[in-house]
Amino acid sequence: MKAVQITSFGTADVLRINEVDRPAPGSGEVLVSVEASSVNGHDVIVRGGELKMVSGRRFPIGVGLDFAGVVAATGAGVEAYRVGDRVWGMVHPRQRHSVAGAAEYVVVAAERISHAPADLSSVEAASLVVAGSTALIALRDSVRLVSGEKVLVRGAAGGVGTAAVQLAHAMGGHVTALARDRHAKILTDLGADEVLDYGSTTSDQIGPFDVIVDTVGTELHCYRGRLAKGGRMVTVGLSPSAIAAIAASSVHGSRRIRTFSANPETPVLRDVADRVASGALRPVIDSVYPLADIAAAHQAFERGGVVGKHVVTVPRGSL
């Protein structure tokens, strides 16, 4: 079978589509015939070698954090899924995988998948696995958004950003989206009450906000200062400067910056699926690439200016 792997760290040029043995599910595991996988920041920083402490230096390393597809086989003890079920899920972000989501088949623990939303194609489903679960955890669990609160979503046009705008709106928040001016219409359509152009808007011109969801990872100390009394801020855009700002916020002042590593299991994925079914969340896809062009998908992600997600389609393996 085909699987995207890296055998060295570097730019998108190090991505390789290799022929590997098809894995078999062990006890408690599921073999998924992958139909689509999205490009995530995690994929790019692993490829670049910025997460060596997690991925290690032992190659090959599989590429692709999330996936959507069809159950091809189940291991002993798996009762919730049957061959042919449509599922979505995510490999464990803090473990090394020689084969990951960007492959014809992937083996994962059963608790790392759930049934995919019935009304979504696999491309649409793949676009929401990481984006939807990250936005949900950020708003529901990390900052605990309350209806009526003022919310700023920074980096609102990206995958997590577009999901956060929708979910914050559905949860009753008054949503201000910070993004490029040309993205104003789609963000308004997604539920933003106000869209500000990040190119001409500085942090001291806006706020205060009860909740800030940051997907960028820069200037956190500036935006932290725009929190109202009792305000909460969460960032999912980790960078060296972000880590320093998070550490400082835990020592100085009352407005602590929260962060987390999205690692959704079945209950979170089910909750995201329920919100899709209710109409509170829909996929936003920037572009779709065939597996053979995954390097181009990574390059497009790194150029920025994305609206939603870049998704890679995978040739269907034989069941």
C-alpha positions as CSV (number, residue, x, y, z in Angstrom):
1,M,0.0,0.0,0.0
2,K,1.0,3.7,-0.3
3,A,1.9,5.8,2.7
4,V,3.4,9.3,3.0
5,Q,6.5,9.2,5.1
6,I,9.6,11.3,5.8
7,T,13.1,9.8,6.0
8,S,14.7,13.1,7.1
9,F,13.5,16.5,8.5
10,G,13.1,19.5,6.2
11,T,10.9,21.3,3.8
12,A,7.9,19.8,1.9
13,D,10.5,18.3,-0.5
14,V,11.3,15.6,2.0
15,L,7.8,14.1,1.8
16,R,7.8,10.7,0.1
17,I,5.1,8.3,-1.0
18,N,6.4,4.9,-0.3
19,E,5.2,1.3,-0.7
20,V,4.8,-0.3,2.7
21,D,3.2,-3.4,4.1
22,R,-0.5,-3.1,4.9
23,P,-0.8,-3.1,8.7
24,A,-3.1,-5.5,10.6
25,P,-5.2,-4.4,13.6
26,G,-4.3,-5.8,17.0
27,S,-6.6,-6.2,20.0
28,G,-8.7,-3.1,20.5
29,E,-7.6,-1.7,17.2
30,V,-9.3,-0.8,13.9
31,L,-7.9,-0.8,10.3
32,V,-9.2,2.1,8.4
33,S,-9.2,2.4,4.6
34,V,-8.4,6.1,4.4
35,E,-10.2,8.3,1.9
36,A,-9.0,11.8,3.0
37,S,-6.6,13.5,5.4
38,S,-6.2,17.2,6.1
39,V,-3.0,19.2,6.5
40,N,-2.4,20.4,10.0
41,G,0.2,22.6,11.7
42,H,1.3,19.5,13.6
43,D,2.2,17.7,10.4
44,V,4.3,20.6,9.2
45,I,6.3,21.0,12.4
46,V,6.9,17.3,12.7
47,R,8.2,17.3,9.2
48,G,10.4,20.2,9.9
49,G,12.0,18.5,13.0
50,E,10.5,20.8,15.6
51,L,9.0,18.0,17.6
52,K,11.9,15.6,17.7
53,M,11.2,15.0,21.4
54,V,7.9,13.5,20.3
55,S,8.6,12.0,16.9
56,G,12.2,10.9,17.7
57,R,14.9,10.6,15.1
58,R,14.1,7.1,14.0
59,F,12.8,7.1,10.4
60,P,10.6,6.6,8.5
61,I,8.0,8.8,10.2
62,G,4.4,8.7,9.0
63,V,2.6,11.9,7.9
64,G,-1.0,12.9,8.5
65,L,-2.6,13.6,11.9
66,D,-6.2,13.0,11.0
67,F,-8.2,10.9,8.5
68,A,-11.7,9.9,7.3
69,G,-12.5,6.6,5.6
70,V,-14.1,3.2,6.0
71,V,-13.4,0.4,8.5
72,A,-11.6,-2.4,6.6
73,A,-10.9,-4.7,9.6
74,T,-11.3,-4.9,13.4
75,G,-9.1,-6.5,16.0
76,A,-10.2,-8.6,18.9
77,G,-12.5,-6.9,21.4
78,V,-13.8,-4.2,19.0
79,E,-17.6,-4.2,19.1
80,A,-18.5,-0.7,18.3
81,Y,-17.4,-0.8,14.6
82,R,-18.1,-3.1,11.7
83,V,-16.4,-3.5,8.3
84,G,-17.8,-0.8,6.0
85,D,-18.6,1.7,8.7
86,R,-17.7,5.3,7.8
87,V,-15.4,6.7,10.5
88,W,-13.2,9.7,11.3
89,G,-10.3,10.0,13.7
90,M,-6.8,10.9,14.6
91,V,-3.6,9.2,15.3
92,H,-2.0,9.9,18.7
93,P,-0.1,13.2,18.3
94,R,2.4,12.4,21.0
95,Q,3.5,9.0,19.6
96,R,5.7,8.1,16.7
97,H,4.0,6.4,13.8
98,S,5.7,4.9,10.7
99,V,2.3,5.0,9.0
100,A,-0.2,7.8,9.8
101,G,-3.3,9.4,8.3
102,A,-1.9,10.2,4.9
103,A,-1.8,6.6,3.7
104,E,-4.1,4.1,2.0
105,Y,-4.6,2.3,5.4
106,V,-4.0,3.2,9.0
107,V,-4.3,1.2,12.2
108,V,-5.6,3.1,15.3
109,A,-7.0,2.3,18.7
110,A,-10.8,2.1,18.6
111,E,-11.0,4.9,21.1
112,R,-9.4,7.3,18.7
113,I,-12.2,7.2,16.1
114,S,-16.0,7.6,16.0
115,H,-18.6,7.2,13.3
116,A,-18.3,10.1,10.8
117,P,-21.2,12.5,10.3
118,A,-23.6,10.9,7.9
119,D,-24.1,14.0,5.8
120,L,-20.5,14.7,5.2
121,S,-18.2,13.3,2.5
122,S,-14.9,12.0,3.6
123,V,-13.1,15.1,2.4
124,E,-15.5,17.3,4.4
125,A,-15.2,15.0,7.4
126,A,-11.4,15.1,7.3
127,S,-11.4,18.8,7.3
128,L,-13.2,18.9,10.7
129,V,-11.4,16.2,12.8
130,V,-8.6,18.4,14.2
131,A,-10.2,21.8,13.5
132,G,-13.6,21.0,15.0
133,S,-12.3,19.1,18.0
134,T,-9.6,21.8,18.8
135,A,-12.2,24.6,18.6
136,L,-14.7,22.7,20.7
137,I,-12.2,21.8,23.5
138,A,-10.9,25.4,23.5
139,L,-14.4,26.9,23.9
140,R,-16.2,24.3,25.9
141,D,-13.4,23.1,28.2
142,S,-10.5,25.5,28.3
143,V,-12.2,29.0,28.5
144,R,-15.8,27.7,29.2
145,L,-17.6,30.2,27.1
146,V,-20.9,31.4,28.5
147,S,-23.7,32.7,26.3
148,G,-23.6,36.5,25.9
149,E,-19.9,36.8,26.4
150,K,-17.8,38.8,23.9
151,V,-15.4,36.5,22.0
152,L,-12.4,37.4,19.8
153,V,-11.1,34.7,17.4
154,R,-7.7,35.6,16.1
155,G,-6.6,33.9,12.9
156,A,-10.3,33.4,12.2
157,A,-10.0,32.3,8.6
158,G,-7.9,29.2,9.3
159,G,-9.2,25.7,10.0
160,V,-9.5,26.1,13.8
161,G,-10.5,29.7,13.4
162,T,-13.5,29.0,11.1
163,A,-14.6,26.2,13.4
164,A,-14.2,28.5,16.5
165,V,-16.3,31.3,14.9
166,Q,-19.1,28.9,14.2
167,L,-19.1,27.1,17.6
168,A,-18.8,30.4,19.6
169,H,-21.8,31.8,17.7
170,A,-23.8,28.6,18.3
171,M,-22.9,28.8,22.0
172,G,-24.3,32.3,22.2
173,G,-21.1,34.4,22.1
174,H,-20.8,37.8,20.4
175,V,-18.1,37.0,18.0
176,T,-15.4,39.3,16.6
177,A,-13.2,37.7,14.0
178,L,-9.7,39.0,13.3
179,A,-8.6,38.0,9.8
180,R,-7.8,39.4,6.3
181,D,-10.4,41.9,5.1
182,R,-11.1,39.8,2.0
183,H,-12.4,37.0,4.3
184,A,-15.1,39.1,5.9
185,K,-18.0,37.7,3.9
186,I,-17.4,34.1,4.7
187,L,-16.7,34.8,8.3
188,T,-19.9,36.8,8.6
189,D,-21.8,33.9,6.9
190,L,-20.2,31.5,9.5
191,G,-21.6,33.6,12.4
192,A,-19.2,36.4,13.1
193,D,-20.9,39.6,14.4
194,E,-17.9,41.7,13.5
195,V,-14.9,41.1,11.2
196,L,-11.7,43.2,11.7
197,D,-8.8,43.4,9.2
198,Y,-5.7,42.2,11.1
199,G,-3.5,44.1,8.7
200,S,-4.9,47.5,9.9
201,T,-6.1,46.6,13.4
202,T,-3.8,46.6,16.4
203,S,-4.5,45.0,19.7
204,D,-4.9,48.3,21.6
205,Q,-7.8,49.4,19.2
206,I,-10.1,46.5,20.2
207,G,-11.7,44.9,23.2
208,P,-12.2,44.3,26.0
209,F,-13.2,40.7,25.5
210,D,-14.4,38.0,27.9
211,V,-12.8,35.3,25.8
212,I,-10.0,35.3,23.3
213,V,-9.2,32.3,21.1
214,D,-5.8,32.6,19.5
215,T,-4.7,30.4,16.6
216,V,-1.6,32.5,15.7
217,G,0.7,32.2,18.6
218,T,2.4,35.7,18.4
219,E,1.9,38.9,20.4
220,L,0.1,37.0,23.1
221,H,1.0,39.5,25.8
222,C,-0.6,42.3,23.8
223,Y,-3.9,40.5,23.3
224,R,-3.9,39.2,26.9
225,G,-4.1,42.9,27.8
226,R,-7.4,43.1,26.0
227,L,-9.2,40.7,28.3
228,A,-12.0,42.1,30.5
229,K,-12.0,41.4,34.2
230,G,-12.4,37.7,34.6
231,G,-11.6,37.2,31.0
232,R,-9.9,34.0,29.7
233,M,-7.6,33.4,26.8
234,V,-6.5,30.2,25.1
235,T,-3.9,29.8,22.3
236,V,-3.6,26.8,20.0
237,G,-0.8,28.4,17.9
238,L,2.3,27.4,19.9
239,S,5.6,29.0,19.1
240,P,8.7,29.8,21.3
241,S,7.3,33.3,22.0
242,A,3.9,31.8,22.8
243,I,5.4,29.4,25.3
244,A,7.2,32.3,27.0
245,A,4.0,34.4,27.1
246,I,2.1,31.5,28.6
247,A,4.7,30.9,31.3
248,A,4.8,34.7,32.1
249,S,1.0,34.8,32.4
250,S,0.9,32.2,35.0
251,V,3.1,34.3,37.2
252,H,2.1,37.9,36.5
253,G,-1.5,39.1,36.8
254,S,-4.8,37.3,36.9
255,R,-5.4,36.8,33.2
256,R,-3.7,33.5,32.6
257,I,-3.2,32.3,29.0
258,R,-4.3,28.7,28.6
259,T,-3.1,26.2,26.1
260,F,-3.6,22.5,25.3
261,S,-2.7,19.8,22.8
262,A,-5.8,18.6,21.1
263,N,-5.9,14.9,21.5
264,P,-9.6,14.0,20.9
265,E,-10.9,10.5,21.6
266,T,-14.3,9.1,20.8
267,P,-16.5,11.3,23.1
268,V,-15.1,14.5,21.7
269,L,-15.4,13.3,18.1
270,R,-19.0,12.3,18.8
271,D,-19.7,15.7,20.2
272,V,-18.3,17.4,17.1
273,A,-20.4,15.0,14.9
274,D,-23.5,16.0,16.9
275,R,-22.8,19.7,16.3
276,V,-22.4,19.0,12.6
277,A,-25.8,17.2,12.6
278,S,-27.4,20.1,14.4
279,G,-26.2,22.6,11.9
280,A,-23.9,24.4,14.4
281,L,-20.7,23.4,12.5
282,R,-20.0,22.9,8.8
283,P,-16.7,22.2,6.9
284,V,-14.8,25.0,5.3
285,I,-12.4,23.7,2.7
286,D,-9.8,25.9,0.9
287,S,-8.5,23.3,-1.6
288,V,-8.3,19.6,-2.3
289,Y,-5.2,17.8,-3.5
290,P,-4.6,14.2,-4.6
291,L,-2.1,12.2,-2.5
292,A,0.5,12.5,-5.2
293,D,0.5,16.3,-4.6
294,I,0.8,16.3,-0.8
295,A,4.0,18.4,-1.0
296,A,2.0,21.1,-2.8
297,A,-0.6,20.9,-0.1
298,H,2.0,21.4,2.6
299,Q,3.5,24.3,0.7
300,A,0.1,26.0,0.4
301,F,-0.4,25.6,4.1
302,E,2.9,27.2,4.8
303,R,2.2,30.2,2.5
304,G,-0.8,31.1,4.6
305,G,-3.8,33.0,3.5
306,V,-5.9,29.8,3.9
307,V,-9.7,29.8,4.3
308,G,-10.5,26.7,6.2
309,K,-8.5,23.5,5.4
310,H,-6.3,22.0,2.8
311,V,-7.4,18.3,2.3
312,V,-5.6,15.4,0.6
313,T,-7.6,12.7,-1.0
314,V,-6.3,9.1,-0.8
315,P,-6.9,6.4,-3.4
316,R,-9.3,3.9,-2.0
317,G,-7.6,0.7,-1.0
318,S,-9.3,-2.6,-1.8
319,L,-11.3,-4.0,1.2
